[in-house]
Amino acid sequence: MNQHLVSAAQIIQAGGVVAYPTESVYGLGCDPFNEEAVMRLLAIKQRPVDKGMILIGADLVQLAPWLELRGDQYQQLEQQWPAPLTYLVEAKATVPSWVRGRHAKVAVRVPDHPLARALCRRVGHPIISTSANLSGRPSARNRFQVARQLGDQLDFIVSGVCDRASKPSTIIDLESGRTLRA
């Protein structure tokens, strides 16, 4: 296993904040079930907690325990992922408010980036995924941009490549099918 991923997973498990490549941009991640880690990530990003965060998982099996899914919805997600598609799904009560924000739903994705999925697999549960940038600033597309904008505040930056042609994930409400971000 890539030593970078081993180190990043250990840091997340210990309550740290890391940056890692996703399909289109670098993401910031931490343990979504560690309130202190999430609050630190939000402070680094200068993002309010009420907006909510995205959870990514290695696969749907890893995300499913946190979601209220009917059988047809499970099948739909299974057919769609991995992909740069984020779905808003009814959250189980066990999803912390600091992840959901002011919403009853939680944003979830199985990324189409092997390093991001491998990191989730190594951590053993979903992780937070939000763009590696200060709110309102351009998203970082490589580790050097991450380091320049946020480096001294992060515990680790995973080396990897983002697809420069790709745009941020599309966000779709699973229940209504409405696209919220294309």
N, C-alpha and C positions, 0 to 999 in steps of 0.2 A: 504494500500500500504506500502511496505517495506520502513521504514524511511530513510534507506541508499539511496534508489533510489530517494526519494523526495529531499533529501539534494544534491545529485549529480546533479540532473536535475536543481535545482535552481542555483547551482554553474556554470554549463554550460551556462545557460541563462544569467548569470551575467558576462560572459566572462572568466570563470575559466577553468582550465585543470584538468581532473580527470582520474583515472585509474579504469578499470572495467573488469570483467571476460568475455571472449568469449569462443568459442568452444575449442580452443587449448591453447591459451596463454592469459595473461592479455593484454588489449588494453589501449591506451591513447586516450582520446576523448575530444573534445571541439566543440563549435559552428562553423561550417564550413563557416558561413556567416559573422563572426567576424574576420577580418584580423589580428587584434592585438592578439587575442587568438590563431589563427593558427600559427602565427609567433613565439609566445611564446612556443607553443608545439614543433615546429620544432627546436627551440633553445635548449629546454630541451633534445630532442632526438638527437641533433647534426646531423640533416638530412637536405639536401639542398631542397629548395622549388621547384626546377625544376623537381624533381622525381614524384611529384603528391602524392595524398593521397586517401585513400579509404573512401567512405561514406557508413554508414550502416543506415538502416531504420527499423522501426517496421514491415513494410510490403511493398509490391510493390506500393501500393497507395501512401505511404509517399514519396517514391523515384521518382515516375513517373513524377512529375512536373519539374524535373531537367534533364530529359532524352529525347532524340529524339528516340522514339520507334515506329516501325510499329506494326500493330495488331498482326502479327505472332510472333514477338519478345516479345511483352507483354505477350502473352499466354505461350511462352517458359519459360520466367522468372517466371511467376505465377506457373507453374508446377514444377519448380526446387527448389524454395524457400519455407520455410526456409531451409538453408543448408550451409555448409562451402564452398560455391562456390561464388567466386567473379567474376563478369563480367565487361569487359571493354565495355562501351556503349557510343555512340555518345552523347556528352553533349550539353545541350541547352546553349545559350549565357549567361544565368543568373548564370551559375556555375562559381564562381570566379576563376581567374587564379591561385591564391595561393592554390586552391584545385586540379585543373587539372595539374598544373606544366607546362611542355612544351608540353603537349599532347592535342589533340582535343577531346579525349575520357576521360571519368571519370570512375574510378573503383567503383563498387557498390555491396552491398550484403545485404540480409536479413539473419541475423545470426540464426543459429540453437541453440541459447542459450537464454533461457527465460529472464534472467536478462538484457542482452544486448538489446533485443527487447523491454522490459518493459521500459528501460531507454530512448530509442528513443521515445516511446509512450508518456512518461512523459514530455520530452523536447518539443515535439510537431512537430519536424521536424528531418531530418537525422542529424547524428553527424559524426565527424571524427573518424576513427578507424585505428590505426597503433599500431604495437606491442610496449609494454611497456618495452623499453630497449634503451640503447644508441646504435646508429648505429654501426653495426659490433659486438655487444656483444650478448650473448644468451638472448632470450626472457624470460621474467618473467612468471612463471606458477602459482604463488600464491602471495597473498598480501604481504607476508614477503619479497620475492625477489624483488617486486616492491619497497617496502619501503627502502630496502637496497641500491638499485641502483639509485632510483629517488625520494624517499620520501620527502625530504626537498624542492623539487622544485614543487611538486604537491599540488593542493588545496584540494584533497579528494581522497581516495581509497575505492571503493565499495567492501564489503566483498562478496565472492562467490567462486565457485569451477570451475576450467577448467577441461576438459576431458584430463587427462594426456596421453592417448594413441593417441590422435588426433594430426594431423600435421597442420601447417598453411593452410589457405584456398587455394584451387586450383584457379588459375586465368585463365579465358578463354575470348578470344575476341569474343563478341557476333556475330559480323558480319561474321567473317571468320570461327569461331568454333575452332580456333587454341588455344591449351593450352600453356600458357606462364609460368606457375608455377604449377607443379603437387604436 
